[in-house]
């Protein structure tokens, strides 16, 4: 004889929790879709630009450490810039052990083009990350030539022949003190196709490009691979000295410029590409974990909020669908499926930007789980005293500087 009765109180509570989690996740995704600066759109490209009445001088600063593998694919593109004004390239060899400096000189002799100066700043003093110390050295050399603009670009970035010309024209036309383009990263290996577009997607979610370019908005960010900076604005913001300790130096630089009254712009690039390969998960893991915990200001409290937050936003929808189907909870399954659909739909434009098929869009929860683990690993490495790393150097966060805040 069947003795069925009402479900236990604990079972009812668990069922209600699943439904509520799925519903909250859906609400979060609807808010992200409509209220987070339309971060998912990929149409923020260089603003309208004409032909300036005159072409200002530009100093191009390239910090480089052990970059011999990528320089042959990147440096010639800088030297070959079709720029109507005067431009000069300053490559700062930050203690390379692979002959980066000599290779740069050989490439200049072989390809010609813009004048190239190769120099070395020596070891960075206390309180400086190596990259920013190299940038400071390059900026000092460039300023001696009196340029109106500085182009800060990484050693792995290849530029189309008219890249510098279009950057300067956009800065002049829009009155921008800083114009930055998020370089199109390489997506050739299987892991690159899975992880790299999500990296840019998450960055845009944190720093919606439309808000970055809006006067009065607090959001400020830049992409370090390609930053055109007005020299006067750099001096006013005390760049790079004001951000000398920063691991996420591009965002810190943009904040310093915006706080000092500068007008900044950030968007996706059409003619600026990274040639650095990330063939396997290990290389991508290292790239993300290098600065993930710094993004959380090395705060255990922020980490404790970020982990469940990422789980709610990215992992809950597919889990709610599975739980709804297994446990017979149609409300949970429907809410989870709708949240998953919105998530995949917002990711699709980024996949199109990277000229990839759309089938990886539903896999974003899996990719987000990888990023969650990378963030936790970044925190573990920091608390083990290893700190953030750049090209073999590790840095621990110093005490706050007087100008922080």
C-alpha positions as CSV (number, residue, x, y, z in Angstrom):
1,X,0.0,0.0,0.0
2,X,1.4,3.4,-1.0
3,X,2.1,5.8,1.8
4,X,2.9,8.9,-0.3
5,X,2.7,12.1,1.6
6,X,3.7,15.7,1.2
7,X,7.4,16.4,0.4
8,X,9.7,16.9,3.3
9,X,10.3,20.5,4.4
10,X,14.0,20.3,3.4
11,X,13.2,19.0,0.0
12,X,10.7,21.8,-0.6
13,X,13.2,24.4,0.4
14,X,15.8,22.9,-2.0
15,X,13.3,23.0,-4.9
16,X,12.4,26.6,-4.1
17,X,16.0,27.6,-3.9
18,X,16.7,26.1,-7.4
19,X,13.8,28.0,-8.9
20,X,14.8,31.2,-7.2
21,X,18.4,31.0,-8.3
22,X,17.3,30.4,-11.9
23,X,15.0,33.3,-11.7
24,X,17.6,35.7,-10.2
25,X,20.1,34.6,-12.8
26,X,17.6,35.4,-15.6
27,X,17.0,38.8,-14.1
28,X,20.7,39.5,-13.9
29,X,21.1,38.6,-17.5
30,X,18.2,40.9,-18.6
31,X,19.8,43.7,-16.6
32,X,23.2,43.0,-18.3
33,X,21.5,43.0,-21.7
34,X,19.9,46.3,-21.3
35,X,21.6,48.3,-18.6
36,X,25.4,47.6,-18.7
37,X,26.3,50.0,-21.4
38,X,25.4,47.6,-24.2
39,X,28.8,46.0,-23.6
40,X,28.0,43.1,-25.9
41,X,27.8,45.2,-29.0
42,X,31.0,45.2,-31.1
43,X,30.3,48.3,-33.2
44,X,32.5,50.7,-31.1
45,X,35.2,51.3,-33.6
46,X,37.4,54.4,-34.3
47,X,35.1,57.4,-34.2
48,X,34.6,59.6,-37.3
49,X,37.8,61.3,-38.5
50,X,38.8,63.6,-41.3
51,X,42.2,64.9,-42.5
52,X,43.8,67.2,-39.9
53,X,45.1,70.6,-41.1
54,X,48.5,69.5,-39.9
55,X,50.0,66.1,-38.9
56,X,51.6,66.4,-35.4
57,X,54.8,64.7,-34.4
58,X,54.4,61.3,-32.7
59,X,56.8,59.3,-30.5
60,X,56.1,55.5,-30.6
61,X,57.2,53.7,-27.4
62,X,57.5,49.9,-27.4
63,X,58.5,48.2,-24.1
64,X,60.0,44.8,-24.9
65,X,61.4,42.0,-22.8
66,X,62.4,38.7,-24.4
67,X,60.3,39.4,-27.5
68,X,62.6,38.0,-30.2
69,X,60.0,35.4,-31.2
70,X,57.3,38.0,-32.1
71,X,59.3,41.1,-33.3
72,X,59.8,39.9,-36.9
73,X,56.0,39.9,-37.3
74,X,55.3,43.1,-35.4
75,X,58.1,45.7,-35.5
76,X,58.3,45.9,-39.4
77,X,54.7,47.0,-39.4
78,X,55.5,49.9,-37.1
79,X,58.5,50.9,-39.1
80,X,56.4,50.9,-42.3
81,X,53.7,53.3,-41.0
82,X,52.4,55.5,-43.8
83,X,52.3,58.7,-41.6
84,X,52.4,62.1,-43.2
85,X,54.0,63.8,-40.2
86,X,57.2,63.0,-38.3
87,X,57.2,59.8,-36.2
88,X,60.0,57.9,-34.5
89,X,60.0,54.5,-32.8
90,X,61.7,54.0,-29.4
91,X,62.0,50.3,-28.4
92,X,63.0,49.9,-24.8
93,X,64.8,46.5,-24.3
94,X,64.0,45.7,-20.6
95,X,66.8,43.3,-19.8
96,X,66.1,40.7,-22.5
97,X,68.1,37.5,-22.6
98,X,67.1,36.5,-26.2
99,X,68.8,39.3,-28.2
100,X,65.6,41.4,-28.5
101,X,67.5,44.7,-28.9
102,X,70.0,43.5,-31.5
103,X,67.2,41.8,-33.5
104,X,65.2,45.1,-33.5
105,X,68.2,46.9,-34.9
106,X,68.7,44.3,-37.5
107,X,65.0,44.5,-38.6
108,X,65.3,48.3,-38.9
109,X,68.4,47.9,-41.1
110,X,66.6,45.3,-43.2
111,X,63.2,47.0,-43.6
112,X,64.0,50.7,-43.2
113,X,61.0,53.0,-42.6
114,X,60.6,55.1,-39.5
115,X,63.7,56.0,-37.4
116,X,64.3,53.4,-34.6
117,X,66.1,54.0,-31.3
118,X,66.8,51.0,-29.2
119,X,67.8,51.5,-25.5
120,X,67.8,49.8,-22.2
121,X,66.7,51.3,-18.9
122,X,68.4,48.9,-16.5
123,X,66.7,47.2,-13.6
124,X,63.5,49.0,-12.3
125,X,63.8,50.7,-8.9
126,X,61.6,49.7,-6.0
127,X,58.0,50.6,-6.5
128,X,58.0,50.2,-10.3
129,X,56.8,47.3,-12.4
130,X,59.3,46.5,-15.1
131,X,57.0,47.3,-18.0
132,X,56.1,50.7,-16.7
133,X,59.8,51.5,-15.9
134,X,60.5,50.7,-19.6
135,X,57.6,52.8,-20.7
136,X,58.8,55.7,-18.6
137,X,62.3,55.4,-20.1
138,X,60.8,55.4,-23.6
139,X,58.5,58.4,-22.9
140,X,61.5,60.4,-21.6
141,X,63.4,59.7,-24.8
142,X,60.4,60.6,-26.9
143,X,59.7,63.8,-25.1
144,X,63.1,65.0,-25.9
145,X,61.9,65.2,-29.5
146,X,58.9,67.3,-28.5
147,X,56.1,65.1,-30.0
148,X,52.5,66.2,-29.5
149,X,51.4,62.5,-29.2
150,X,52.8,59.3,-27.8
151,X,51.8,55.9,-29.2
152,X,52.3,53.3,-26.5
153,X,52.2,49.8,-28.1
154,X,53.3,46.4,-27.1
155,X,56.0,44.4,-28.8
156,X,53.6,41.8,-30.0
157,X,51.2,44.2,-31.8
158,X,51.2,44.5,-35.6
159,X,49.7,47.6,-37.2
160,X,48.2,48.1,-40.6
161,X,50.2,50.7,-42.6
162,X,47.6,53.5,-41.9
163,X,47.0,52.6,-38.3
164,X,48.9,55.6,-36.8
165,X,47.4,58.0,-39.3
166,X,43.9,56.9,-38.4
167,X,44.6,57.0,-34.6
168,X,45.9,60.6,-34.9
169,X,43.0,61.7,-37.2
170,X,40.5,60.3,-34.7
171,X,42.1,61.9,-31.7
172,X,42.2,65.3,-33.5
173,X,38.7,65.1,-34.8
174,X,37.2,64.0,-31.5
175,X,39.4,66.2,-29.2
176,X,40.5,63.0,-27.4
177,X,43.5,63.0,-25.0
178,X,43.7,59.2,-25.2
179,X,42.5,56.9,-28.0
180,X,43.0,53.2,-27.4
181,X,42.1,50.2,-29.5
182,X,41.6,46.6,-28.2
183,X,43.9,44.7,-30.6
184,X,42.4,41.6,-32.2
185,X,44.1,38.7,-30.4
186,X,45.1,35.5,-32.1
187,X,42.5,32.8,-32.3
188,X,44.2,30.0,-34.3
189,X,44.6,27.2,-31.7
190,X,41.6,25.3,-30.2
191,X,42.2,26.8,-26.8
192,X,42.6,30.3,-28.2
193,X,39.2,30.1,-30.0
194,X,37.6,28.9,-26.7
195,X,39.2,31.4,-24.3
196,X,40.4,34.5,-26.1
197,X,37.0,36.0,-27.4
198,X,35.7,35.5,-23.9
199,X,38.6,37.5,-22.5
200,X,37.6,40.5,-24.5
201,X,33.9,39.9,-23.8
202,X,34.5,39.9,-20.0
203,X,36.7,43.0,-20.3
204,X,34.0,44.9,-22.1
205,X,31.5,43.7,-19.5
206,X,33.6,45.2,-16.8
207,X,34.4,48.4,-18.8
208,X,31.7,49.0,-21.3
209,X,33.3,50.9,-24.2
210,X,30.5,53.4,-24.6
211,X,30.8,54.5,-21.0
212,X,34.6,54.8,-21.3
213,X,34.2,57.4,-24.0
214,X,31.4,59.4,-22.3
215,X,32.4,62.6,-20.6
216,X,31.4,62.6,-16.9
217,X,31.2,58.8,-16.7
218,X,33.4,57.2,-14.1
219,X,34.3,54.2,-16.2
220,X,37.8,54.4,-17.5
221,X,39.9,51.8,-19.3
222,X,42.4,51.4,-22.1
223,X,43.9,48.4,-23.9
224,X,47.7,48.5,-23.4
225,X,48.6,47.1,-26.8
226,X,47.5,50.3,-28.6
227,X,47.2,53.7,-26.7
228,X,47.6,57.0,-28.4
229,X,48.2,59.6,-25.7
230,X,48.5,63.4,-26.0
231,X,51.8,64.3,-24.4
232,X,50.3,67.3,-22.5
233,X,47.7,65.0,-21.0
234,X,50.4,62.5,-19.9
235,X,52.2,65.3,-18.2
236,X,49.1,66.6,-16.5
237,X,48.2,63.1,-15.3
238,X,51.8,62.4,-14.3
239,X,51.9,59.3,-16.4
240,X,53.5,56.9,-16.0
241,X,54.9,57.9,-12.5
242,X,51.4,58.1,-11.0
243,X,50.7,54.4,-12.0
244,X,54.2,53.0,-11.5
245,X,53.1,50.1,-9.3
246,X,50.2,49.1,-11.5
247,X,50.0,45.5,-12.8
248,X,46.9,46.3,-14.9
249,X,48.7,49.3,-16.3
250,X,46.4,50.1,-19.2
251,X,43.3,50.6,-17.0
252,X,45.4,52.5,-14.4
253,X,46.7,54.8,-17.1
254,X,43.3,55.6,-18.5
255,X,41.9,56.3,-15.0
256,X,44.8,58.7,-14.3
257,X,44.1,60.6,-17.6
258,X,40.4,60.8,-17.0
259,X,40.7,61.9,-13.4
260,X,43.0,64.7,-14.5
261,X,40.2,66.0,-16.9
262,X,41.2,64.1,-20.0
263,X,38.8,62.9,-22.7
264,X,39.4,59.3,-23.5
265,X,38.1,56.7,-26.0
266,X,38.3,52.9,-26.2
267,X,37.0,50.5,-28.9
268,X,37.7,47.4,-30.9
269,X,40.4,47.4,-33.6
270,X,40.1,46.6,-37.2
271,X,43.7,47.2,-38.2
272,X,45.7,46.3,-35.0
273,X,46.4,42.7,-34.3
274,X,48.3,40.8,-31.7
275,X,50.7,38.2,-33.1
276,X,51.5,36.5,-29.8
277,X,50.5,32.8,-29.8
278,X,48.8,31.1,-26.9
279,X,48.9,27.6,-28.3
280,X,47.7,25.8,-25.1
281,X,45.7,26.2,-22.0
282,X,48.8,26.6,-19.9
283,X,49.9,29.8,-21.7
284,X,46.4,31.3,-21.6
285,X,46.0,30.4,-17.9
286,X,49.2,32.2,-17.1
287,X,48.1,35.2,-19.2
288,X,44.8,35.5,-17.2
289,X,46.0,34.6,-13.7
290,X,48.9,37.1,-14.0
291,X,46.5,40.0,-13.2
292,X,43.1,38.5,-12.3
293,X,43.5,39.0,-8.5
294,X,44.9,42.5,-9.1
295,X,41.6,43.3,-10.8
296,X,40.0,42.5,-7.4
297,X,42.6,44.8,-5.7
298,X,44.0,41.8,-4.0
299,X,41.0,41.7,-1.7
300,X,39.9,38.4,-0.2
301,X,36.5,39.9,0.5
302,X,36.0,40.9,-3.2
303,X,37.2,37.4,-4.2
304,X,34.7,35.8,-1.8
305,X,31.9,37.9,-3.5
306,X,33.2,37.3,-7.1
307,X,33.2,33.5,-6.9
308,X,29.5,33.0,-6.1
309,X,28.7,36.0,-8.3
310,X,30.3,34.3,-11.3
311,X,28.6,31.1,-10.4
312,X,25.2,32.7,-10.2
313,X,25.6,34.5,-13.5
314,X,27.4,32.0,-15.7
315,X,27.0,28.5,-14.1
316,X,23.5,28.7,-12.7
317,X,21.6,28.8,-16.0
318,X,22.8,25.4,-17.4
319,X,22.7,23.8,-14.0
320,X,19.1,25.1,-13.5
321,X,18.2,23.6,-16.9
322,X,19.7,20.2,-15.9
323,X,18.1,20.3,-12.4
324,X,14.7,21.3,-13.9
325,X,14.7,18.5,-16.3
326,X,15.8,15.9,-13.8
327,X,13.7,17.0,-10.9
328,X,10.6,18.0,-12.9
329,X,10.9,21.7,-12.2
330,X,9.6,23.5,-15.3
331,X,10.0,27.0,-13.8
332,X,13.7,26.4,-13.1
333,X,14.2,24.8,-16.5
334,X,12.5,27.7,-18.4
335,X,14.3,30.5,-16.4
336,X,17.6,28.7,-16.8
337,X,17.1,28.2,-20.5
338,X,16.2,31.9,-21.1
339,X,19.2,33.1,-19.1
340,X,21.5,30.8,-21.0
341,X,19.9,32.0,-24.3
342,X,20.5,35.7,-23.4
343,X,24.1,34.8,-22.3
344,X,24.8,33.1,-25.6
345,X,23.1,35.8,-27.6
346,X,25.3,38.5,-26.0
347,X,28.4,36.5,-26.7
348,X,27.6,35.9,-30.4
349,X,28.7,39.4,-31.6
350,X,32.1,38.9,-30.1
351,X,32.5,35.5,-31.9
352,X,31.5,37.2,-35.2
353,X,34.1,39.9,-34.6
354,X,36.7,37.2,-34.3
355,X,35.3,35.6,-37.5
356,X,34.5,32.4,-35.6
357,X,31.4,30.2,-35.9
358,X,28.6,30.7,-33.4
359,X,28.4,27.2,-32.0
360,X,30.8,28.0,-29.1
361,X,28.4,30.6,-27.8
362,X,26.5,28.1,-25.6
363,X,29.8,26.9,-24.2
364,X,30.4,30.2,-22.5
365,X,29.5,28.8,-19.0
366,X,32.4,26.3,-19.4
367,X,34.8,29.1,-20.4
368,X,33.6,31.2,-17.5
369,X,34.3,28.3,-15.1
370,X,37.9,28.2,-16.4
371,X,38.2,32.0,-15.7
372,X,36.8,31.5,-12.2
373,X,39.5,28.9,-11.5
374,X,42.1,31.1,-13.0
375,X,41.0,33.9,-10.7
376,X,41.2,31.7,-7.7
377,X,44.6,30.5,-8.7
378,X,45.8,34.1,-9.1
379,X,44.7,34.8,-5.5
380,X,46.5,31.6,-4.3
381,X,49.7,32.6,-6.1
382,X,49.5,36.1,-4.6
383,X,49.1,34.9,-1.1
384,X,52.0,32.5,-1.5
385,X,54.1,35.5,-2.1
386,X,54.6,35.1,-5.8
387,X,52.7,38.2,-6.8
388,X,51.9,39.2,-10.4
389,X,54.4,38.4,-13.1
390,X,55.6,40.1,-16.3
391,X,58.1,38.3,-18.6
392,X,59.7,36.3,-15.8
393,X,59.6,39.1,-13.2
394,X,57.2,38.8,-10.2
395,X,55.8,41.8,-8.3
396,X,54.0,42.1,-5.0
397,X,51.7,45.0,-4.4
398,X,53.5,47.8,-2.4
399,X,51.8,49.9,0.2
400,X,49.3,52.4,-1.3
401,X,51.0,55.5,-2.8
402,X,50.0,58.9,-1.6
403,X,48.4,59.6,-5.0
404,X,46.2,56.5,-5.0
405,X,42.5,56.8,-4.4
